[in-house]
Amino acid sequence: MSTTAAPPAPAVSRDEARTASRALFVVCAATLLVLLNYTAPVAVLPQTAASLGAGLTTQTWLINAITLGLAATLLVAGSLGDDFGRRRVFWVGLALLAVSTAAAAVAPDAGTFIAARVVQGVAGAAILAAGLGLLGHAYRTNHGRAHATARWASMLGAGIAIGPLASAGLASIGSWRWFYVILAALAAVLAVTGGRLLAESRAARVARIDVPGVLTLGTGLALVLVAVTAGRTGWVRPATLVPLVLGALLLAVFVAVEARGRAPMLDLALFRRPDFRVATLGALFTGLAALGPSTVLPTLAQRLIGVSALGAAGLAFVWAGASFVVSDQMRRLGTRVAPHRQLALGFALTAVGYLAMLGYADAHSWLRTIPGLLISGAGSGLLNAALARLAVATVPADRVAMGSGANNTARYVGAALGVAASITAASSLLPAGQSGGFSAHGADAVLLLGAVLALAGMGIALARRNERATT
């Protein structure tokens, strides 16, 4: 049997390397801002809710509103970036982030703050989808993409680590609003200076806006997430059932539109590729299992153990810090570790970490959470690095922003569902006569739910790895 040597990687000129390095710096900085903003309310939720007059149900929206904007527009932003220019969409996202964050800083009530957070999600969607698309275009080799996407993924962990700590620290010396003032200024500076360092890129085809796709997907996802968030007060209430049914119908229409459209926003033929299916499902379960429970945990620690806002931020920092370190180290391994293997191990560590934390609220000890946070945080780092690679490797080269949008849409839909399910689980197992709060048994239910979902995600990754081994 004869073998043919693999063709050598194309040479990269000094100018191309410099352009790619600039793109990596700007995209990573913007991604860090998005994740700082995403997690900012986690450690200061009680203070923010008290200032804005938000009840328990409204508090869910204080956290989940940004996820609604992200999930509903990520795929749209990716498609627009491919067709009309990834740098253009990226810059619009930064400008919108600056304006909406300033609005959150001066919000007089919960409704205004929630609306600003939804717009922040839209801005974040443009930055994440177009940014990863810019990296996919700037780095053409497998090794280069593995390096760039691992560094990008490490920014997810860094933002999650620093966001709660920064917001809690500023709240302790002044007001929770200061965080948003500073973040708005940073976003404005990056919008002014960062765009000059990026090279424009787009798909080599006629640009078209898939208007029916944009409307049906965005509205359908928004309605479903509204229903899931409202579900904690009852799943058979009209306020839950009506948006759930309408959202499901609109998503079905979206699938039909994309299947027949000439220039679909999402090429459904990609789902025939096993790697793309695993990447999308892996992102969904990452949101469900890793992001959902970990987002709620700092609030539970404050309510059930009496940890301060800074202490809760410290717990988030432990989890996200481990995620950052592991994601950043994966760039050194390059392509030596298959992404499917990373996914399986990441989900396994997430499950083990959650199980290690069982009983922390009943024991009234935040120290019980540290080992589990380190383990599950390391798992999250593996998941982030693997998904970033898969997002750009499982789609055609001219559709990398769409691939990023699809992957991150699945991730943040999962996160929104995970947060809503975790809050529902935490508040459902209350002692007799108690209402409107959380319980130690509910905290354990959140961890068990996350572990089960993580094991399901591991099963999906292992099934694909086994399929590759037999073909």
C-alpha positions as CSV (number, residue, x, y, z in Angstrom):
1,M,0.0,0.0,0.0
2,S,1.4,3.3,-1.0
3,T,1.0,6.5,0.9
4,T,1.1,10.1,-0.2
5,A,2.7,12.7,2.0
6,A,0.5,15.5,3.2
7,P,1.1,18.8,1.4
8,P,3.2,21.3,3.3
9,A,1.4,24.1,5.1
10,P,1.3,27.3,3.0
11,A,4.0,29.8,3.9
12,V,2.8,32.8,5.8
13,S,4.4,36.2,5.0
14,R,5.5,38.6,7.6
15,D,2.7,41.1,6.7
16,E,0.1,38.3,7.0
17,A,1.5,37.3,10.3
18,R,1.3,40.9,11.6
19,T,-2.2,41.3,10.3
20,A,-3.3,38.1,12.0
21,S,-1.7,39.1,15.3
22,R,-3.5,42.4,15.3
23,A,-6.8,40.7,14.6
24,L,-6.2,38.2,17.4
25,F,-5.4,41.1,19.9
26,V,-8.5,43.2,19.0
27,V,-10.9,40.2,18.8
28,C,-9.7,38.8,22.1
29,A,-10.0,42.2,23.8
30,A,-13.5,42.7,22.6
31,T,-14.5,39.1,23.5
32,L,-13.1,39.8,27.0
33,L,-15.4,42.9,27.3
34,V,-18.4,40.9,26.2
35,L,-17.8,38.2,28.8
36,L,-17.0,40.7,31.5
37,N,-20.4,42.3,30.8
38,Y,-22.2,38.9,30.5
39,T,-21.3,37.9,34.1
40,A,-21.3,41.3,35.8
41,P,-24.7,40.9,37.6
42,V,-23.9,37.5,39.0
43,A,-22.1,38.6,42.1
44,V,-24.1,41.8,42.8
45,L,-27.6,40.5,41.9
46,P,-29.1,41.2,45.4
47,Q,-27.8,44.8,45.3
48,T,-28.8,45.4,41.7
49,A,-32.3,44.0,42.4
50,A,-32.8,46.1,45.5
51,S,-31.7,49.3,43.7
52,L,-34.0,48.6,40.7
53,G,-36.9,47.2,42.7
54,A,-36.8,43.8,41.1
55,G,-38.7,40.8,42.5
56,L,-37.6,37.2,42.2
57,T,-39.0,36.5,38.8
58,T,-37.6,39.8,37.5
59,Q,-34.2,38.9,38.9
60,T,-34.1,36.0,36.5
61,W,-34.4,38.5,33.7
62,L,-31.6,40.7,35.2
63,I,-29.3,37.7,34.4
64,N,-31.0,36.2,31.4
65,A,-31.8,39.3,29.4
66,I,-28.4,39.5,27.8
67,T,-28.6,35.8,26.9
68,L,-31.8,36.5,25.1
69,G,-30.2,39.1,22.9
70,L,-27.2,36.8,22.3
71,A,-29.1,33.7,21.4
72,A,-31.6,35.4,19.2
73,T,-29.1,37.3,17.0
74,L,-25.8,35.3,17.0
75,L,-26.6,33.3,13.8
76,V,-28.0,36.5,12.2
77,A,-24.8,38.4,13.0
78,G,-22.6,35.6,11.7
79,S,-24.5,35.5,8.4
80,L,-24.4,39.3,8.0
81,G,-20.7,39.3,8.7
82,D,-19.9,36.7,6.0
83,D,-22.0,38.6,3.4
84,F,-21.5,42.3,4.3
85,G,-18.1,42.3,6.0
86,R,-16.9,40.8,9.3
87,R,-15.0,43.9,10.3
88,R,-18.1,46.1,9.7
89,V,-20.4,43.9,11.8
90,F,-17.7,43.6,14.5
91,W,-17.3,47.4,14.7
92,V,-21.1,47.9,14.9
93,G,-21.2,45.4,17.8
94,L,-18.5,47.4,19.7
95,A,-20.3,50.7,19.1
96,L,-23.6,49.2,20.2
97,L,-22.0,47.7,23.3
98,A,-20.7,51.1,24.4
99,V,-24.1,52.8,24.0
100,S,-26.2,50.0,25.6
101,T,-23.8,49.6,28.5
102,A,-24.0,53.4,29.2
103,A,-27.8,53.0,29.2
104,A,-27.5,50.1,31.8
105,A,-25.3,52.4,34.0
106,V,-28.1,55.0,34.3
107,A,-31.1,52.8,34.2
108,P,-33.8,54.1,36.6
109,D,-35.8,50.9,36.9
110,A,-35.6,47.2,36.2
111,G,-37.4,47.4,32.8
112,T,-34.9,49.9,31.4
113,F,-32.0,47.8,32.7
114,I,-33.4,44.6,31.2
115,A,-34.0,46.4,27.8
116,A,-30.4,47.6,27.9
117,R,-29.1,44.1,28.7
118,V,-31.0,42.7,25.7
119,V,-29.3,45.2,23.4
120,Q,-26.0,44.4,25.0
121,G,-26.7,40.8,24.0
122,V,-27.3,41.9,20.4
123,A,-24.0,43.8,20.5
124,G,-22.2,40.8,22.0
125,A,-23.6,38.5,19.3
126,A,-22.1,40.8,16.6
127,I,-18.7,40.8,18.4
128,L,-18.5,37.0,19.0
129,A,-19.8,35.8,15.7
130,A,-17.9,38.3,13.5
131,G,-14.8,38.2,15.7
132,L,-14.3,34.4,15.5
133,G,-15.0,34.7,11.8
134,L,-12.2,37.3,11.5
135,L,-9.8,34.9,13.2
136,G,-10.9,32.0,10.9
137,H,-10.1,34.2,7.9
138,A,-6.8,35.5,9.4
139,Y,-5.4,32.1,10.3
140,R,-5.5,29.7,7.5
141,T,-3.5,26.7,8.8
142,N,-4.8,24.1,11.2
143,H,-2.0,24.9,13.7
144,G,-2.6,28.7,13.4
145,R,-6.4,28.2,13.9
146,A,-5.8,25.9,16.9
147,H,-3.6,28.6,18.5
148,A,-5.9,31.5,17.8
149,T,-9.2,29.8,18.8
150,A,-7.6,28.5,22.0
151,R,-6.5,32.1,22.9
152,W,-10.0,33.3,22.0
153,A,-11.6,30.6,24.1
154,S,-9.4,31.6,27.1
155,M,-10.9,35.1,26.9
156,L,-14.3,33.5,27.7
157,G,-12.9,32.1,30.9
158,A,-11.0,35.3,31.7
159,G,-14.2,37.4,31.3
160,I,-16.3,35.1,33.4
161,A,-13.5,35.2,36.1
162,I,-13.0,38.9,36.2
163,G,-16.5,40.2,35.5
164,P,-18.1,39.3,38.9
165,L,-15.0,40.3,40.8
166,A,-14.8,43.7,39.1
167,S,-18.5,44.4,39.6
168,A,-18.5,43.3,43.2
169,G,-15.3,45.3,44.0
170,L,-16.7,48.5,42.4
171,A,-20.1,47.9,44.2
172,S,-18.3,47.6,47.6
173,I,-16.5,51.0,47.2
174,G,-19.3,52.9,45.4
175,S,-22.1,51.5,43.3
176,W,-22.8,48.5,41.0
177,R,-23.4,51.1,38.2
178,W,-19.7,52.1,38.1
179,F,-18.9,48.8,36.4
180,Y,-21.1,49.7,33.4
181,V,-19.7,53.2,33.2
182,I,-16.1,51.9,32.9
183,L,-17.1,49.1,30.5
184,A,-18.9,51.6,28.2
185,A,-15.8,53.7,28.1
186,L,-13.5,50.7,27.3
187,A,-15.9,49.6,24.5
188,A,-15.9,53.1,23.0
189,V,-12.1,53.2,23.0
190,L,-11.8,49.8,21.4
191,A,-14.4,50.7,18.8
192,V,-12.5,53.9,17.8
193,T,-9.0,52.3,17.8
194,G,-9.6,48.6,17.1
195,G,-11.3,48.9,13.7
196,R,-8.1,50.4,12.2
197,L,-6.2,47.2,13.1
198,L,-8.5,44.8,11.4
199,A,-8.6,43.8,7.7
200,E,-12.0,43.4,6.1
201,S,-13.1,40.0,4.9
202,R,-16.3,38.6,3.5
203,A,-17.6,35.7,1.5
204,A,-17.1,35.8,-2.3
205,R,-20.8,35.8,-3.2
206,V,-23.6,38.3,-3.7
207,A,-24.6,39.7,-0.4
208,R,-28.2,39.1,0.5
209,I,-30.2,39.5,3.7
210,D,-32.3,36.5,4.5
211,V,-35.2,38.6,5.9
212,P,-37.7,35.7,6.5
213,G,-34.9,33.8,8.3
214,V,-33.9,36.7,10.4
215,L,-37.5,37.4,11.5
216,T,-38.5,33.8,12.2
217,L,-35.4,32.8,14.0
218,G,-34.9,35.9,16.1
219,T,-38.6,36.1,17.1
220,G,-38.9,32.4,17.6
221,L,-35.9,32.1,19.9
222,A,-36.9,35.2,21.8
223,L,-40.4,33.7,22.5
224,V,-39.1,30.3,23.6
225,L,-36.6,31.9,26.0
226,V,-39.4,34.2,27.4
227,A,-41.5,31.1,28.0
228,V,-38.7,29.2,29.7
229,T,-37.9,32.1,31.9
230,A,-41.5,32.5,32.9
231,G,-41.8,28.7,33.4
232,R,-40.6,28.9,37.0
233,T,-44.0,30.4,38.0
234,G,-45.9,27.6,36.3
235,W,-45.7,25.8,32.9
236,V,-49.4,25.7,32.2
237,R,-50.1,29.4,32.6
238,P,-51.0,31.3,29.5
239,A,-47.9,33.6,30.0
240,T,-45.8,30.5,29.5
241,L,-47.7,28.4,27.1
242,V,-48.6,31.1,24.5
243,P,-45.0,32.3,23.8
244,L,-43.7,28.7,24.0
245,V,-46.2,27.5,21.3
246,L,-45.7,30.6,19.1
247,G,-42.0,30.3,19.4
248,A,-41.9,26.6,18.4
249,L,-44.1,27.4,15.4
250,L,-41.8,30.2,14.3
251,L,-38.8,28.0,14.6
252,A,-40.5,25.3,12.5
253,V,-41.2,28.0,9.9
254,F,-37.5,29.1,10.0
255,V,-36.4,25.5,9.2
256,A,-38.8,25.4,6.2
257,V,-37.7,28.8,5.0
258,E,-34.0,27.8,5.2
259,A,-34.6,24.5,3.5
260,R,-36.1,26.3,0.4
261,G,-34.3,29.6,0.4
262,R,-31.8,30.5,-2.3
263,A,-29.4,32.2,0.1
264,P,-30.2,30.8,3.5
265,M,-28.8,32.3,6.7
266,L,-28.1,28.7,7.9
267,D,-27.2,26.0,5.4
268,L,-29.2,23.1,6.8
269,A,-27.1,20.7,4.6
270,L,-24.3,21.2,7.2
271,F,-26.3,19.1,9.7
272,R,-25.5,16.1,7.4
273,R,-21.9,16.5,8.6
274,P,-21.5,14.5,11.8
275,D,-18.8,16.9,13.0
276,F,-21.0,19.9,12.6
277,R,-23.9,18.1,14.5
278,V,-21.5,17.2,17.3
279,A,-20.2,20.8,17.4
280,T,-23.7,22.2,17.6
281,L,-25.0,19.7,20.2
282,G,-21.8,20.1,22.2
283,A,-22.3,23.8,22.3
284,L,-25.9,23.4,23.4
285,F,-25.0,21.1,26.3
286,T,-22.1,23.3,27.3
287,G,-24.6,26.1,27.8
288,L,-27.0,23.8,29.6
289,A,-24.5,22.0,31.8
290,A,-21.5,24.4,32.3
291,L,-22.8,27.9,31.9
292,G,-26.3,27.5,33.4
293,P,-25.6,26.1,36.9
294,S,-22.3,28.0,37.3
295,T,-24.1,31.3,36.6
296,V,-26.6,30.7,39.4
297,L,-24.1,29.3,42.0
298,P,-22.7,32.7,43.2
299,T,-26.3,33.9,43.9
300,L,-27.1,30.7,45.8
301,A,-23.9,31.1,47.9
302,Q,-25.0,34.6,48.9
303,R,-28.5,33.6,49.7
304,L,-27.9,30.2,51.4
305,I,-24.4,30.6,53.0
306,G,-24.3,34.3,53.6
307,V,-21.2,34.9,51.4
308,S,-20.6,38.6,50.6
309,A,-20.7,39.9,47.1
310,L,-16.9,39.9,46.9
311,G,-16.9,36.3,48.3
312,A,-19.4,35.2,45.7
313,A,-17.3,36.9,43.0
314,G,-14.3,35.0,44.4
315,L,-16.1,31.7,43.9
316,A,-16.9,32.6,40.3
317,F,-13.2,33.6,39.9
318,V,-12.0,30.1,41.0
319,W,-14.3,28.4,38.4
320,A,-13.6,30.7,35.6
321,G,-9.9,31.1,36.4
322,A,-9.4,27.3,36.0
323,S,-11.3,27.6,32.7
324,F,-9.0,30.4,31.5
325,V,-5.8,28.5,32.4
326,V,-6.9,25.3,30.7
327,S,-8.2,27.0,27.6
328,D,-5.0,29.0,27.3
329,Q,-2.8,25.9,27.7
330,M,-4.7,24.1,24.9
331,R,-3.2,26.5,22.3
332,R,0.2,24.9,23.2
333,L,-1.0,21.5,22.3
334,G,-2.2,22.7,18.9
335,T,-3.9,19.9,16.9
336,R,-2.4,17.0,19.0
337,V,-5.6,16.5,21.0
338,A,-8.7,15.8,18.9
339,P,-11.6,18.2,19.7
340,H,-14.0,15.3,20.3
341,R,-11.8,13.9,23.0
342,Q,-11.5,17.4,24.5
343,L,-15.3,17.6,24.6
344,A,-15.8,14.2,26.2
345,L,-13.1,15.0,28.9
346,G,-14.5,18.5,29.5
347,F,-18.0,17.2,30.1
348,A,-16.7,14.4,32.4
349,L,-14.8,16.9,34.5
350,T,-17.8,19.2,34.7
351,A,-20.0,16.3,36.0
352,V,-17.3,15.3,38.6
353,G,-16.9,18.8,39.8
354,Y,-20.6,19.3,40.4
355,L,-20.9,16.0,42.3
356,A,-17.9,17.0,44.4
357,M,-19.9,20.1,45.6
358,L,-23.0,18.3,46.8
359,G,-24.0,19.3,50.3
360,Y,-22.2,22.6,50.4
361,A,-25.3,24.6,51.2
362,D,-26.5,22.2,53.9
363,A,-23.0,22.2,55.5
364,H,-23.1,26.0,55.3
365,S,-19.5,26.0,54.0
366,W,-18.2,27.8,50.9
367,L,-14.9,25.8,51.3
368,R,-16.8,22.7,50.2
369,T,-17.2,24.3,46.7
370,I,-13.5,25.0,46.0
371,P,-12.4,21.5,44.7
372,G,-15.5,21.1,42.6
373,L,-15.2,24.6,41.2
374,L,-11.6,23.9,40.1
375,I,-12.5,20.6,38.5
376,S,-15.6,21.8,36.7
377,G,-13.8,25.0,35.7
378,A,-11.1,22.9,34.1
379,G,-13.8,21.0,32.2
380,S,-15.3,24.3,31.0
381,G,-11.9,25.3,29.7
382,L,-11.6,22.2,27.6
383,L,-15.1,22.6,26.3
384,N,-14.5,26.3,25.2
385,A,-11.2,25.4,23.4
386,A,-12.8,22.4,21.6
387,L,-15.9,24.3,20.5
388,A,-13.9,27.3,19.2
389,R,-11.9,24.9,17.0
390,L,-15.0,23.0,15.8
391,A,-16.9,26.2,15.0
392,V,-14.5,27.2,12.3
393,A,-13.3,23.8,11.2
394,T,-16.7,22.2,10.4
395,V,-18.0,24.8,7.9
396,P,-16.7,26.1,4.5
397,A,-13.9,28.6,4.6
398,D,-16.2,31.4,3.3
399,R,-18.8,30.8,6.0
400,V,-16.7,30.9,9.2
401,A,-18.7,33.7,10.8
402,M,-21.9,31.7,10.1
403,G,-20.3,28.7,11.7
404,S,-19.3,30.7,14.8
405,G,-22.9,32.2,14.9
406,A,-24.5,28.7,14.8
407,N,-22.1,27.3,17.4
408,N,-22.5,30.3,19.8
409,T,-26.3,30.4,19.2
410,A,-26.5,26.8,20.5
411,R,-24.2,27.7,23.4
412,Y,-26.2,30.7,24.6
413,V,-29.6,29.1,24.0
414,G,-28.4,26.3,26.2
415,A,-27.1,28.9,28.8
416,A,-30.5,30.7,28.9
417,L,-32.3,27.3,29.3
418,G,-29.7,26.3,31.9
419,V,-30.1,29.4,34.0
420,A,-33.9,29.2,34.0
421,A,-33.9,25.5,34.8
422,S,-31.3,26.0,37.6
423,I,-33.3,28.8,39.2
424,T,-36.4,26.7,38.9
425,A,-34.7,23.7,40.5
426,A,-33.2,25.9,43.3
427,S,-36.5,27.4,44.2
428,S,-38.7,24.2,43.8
429,L,-37.5,22.2,46.8
430,L,-38.5,24.6,49.6
431,P,-39.4,23.5,53.2
432,A,-43.1,23.5,54.1
433,G,-44.4,27.0,54.6
434,Q,-41.5,28.7,52.9
435,S,-41.9,30.5,49.5
436,G,-40.1,32.9,47.2
437,G,-36.5,31.8,47.9
438,F,-34.0,29.0,47.7
439,S,-33.1,25.9,49.8
440,A,-30.1,23.7,50.4
441,H,-31.9,20.8,48.7
442,G,-32.6,23.1,45.8
443,A,-28.8,23.9,45.5
444,D,-28.1,20.2,45.4
445,A,-30.8,19.7,42.7
446,V,-29.0,22.3,40.6
447,L,-25.7,20.4,40.9
448,L,-27.4,17.1,40.1
449,L,-29.1,18.6,37.1
450,G,-25.9,20.0,35.8
451,A,-24.1,16.6,36.3
452,V,-26.7,14.7,34.4
453,L,-26.6,17.2,31.5
454,A,-22.8,17.1,31.4
455,L,-22.9,13.3,31.2
456,A,-25.4,13.5,28.3
457,G,-23.0,15.8,26.5
458,M,-20.1,13.4,27.1
459,G,-22.2,10.6,25.6
460,I,-22.7,12.7,22.4
461,A,-18.9,13.4,22.1
462,L,-18.0,9.8,22.7
463,A,-20.5,8.5,20.2
464,R,-19.0,10.7,17.5
465,R,-15.4,9.6,18.4
466,N,-16.4,6.0,18.2
467,E,-18.1,6.6,14.9
468,R,-14.9,8.1,13.5
469,A,-12.9,5.2,14.8
470,T,-15.0,2.7,12.9
471,T,-15.1,4.5,9.5
